């Protein structure tokens, strides 16, 4: 929702999807609210600190953290790829192409670090993309 009192729909999320990701990865204040219409919903809140500390496995296992950051990275990349399809000449497309893909050993601490870094870089890029689309001039070409 646009704000807590608004009825404007900014996005619809499907079962299993997350919201509040940008605030979490960029350490910003939460700016999203959610409203459910027409059906029941089960929401789970997770303290990001349990995932952010990649050396602490007292709450979540390595495999769980890797799955979490894979999902975050895939969701963010999908959003950016959709944006790229709509605006292939956007100046930030080049940054998307330059993001590294992890090719090392799977299910390791090294992969977890790479996935966490990728998720943060994707979130920064999406934040910049959104800012360019909401710029005062409305001209993303000058971004």
Order of alpha helices (4+ residues) and beta strands (2+ residues): alpha-alpha-alpha-alpha-alpha
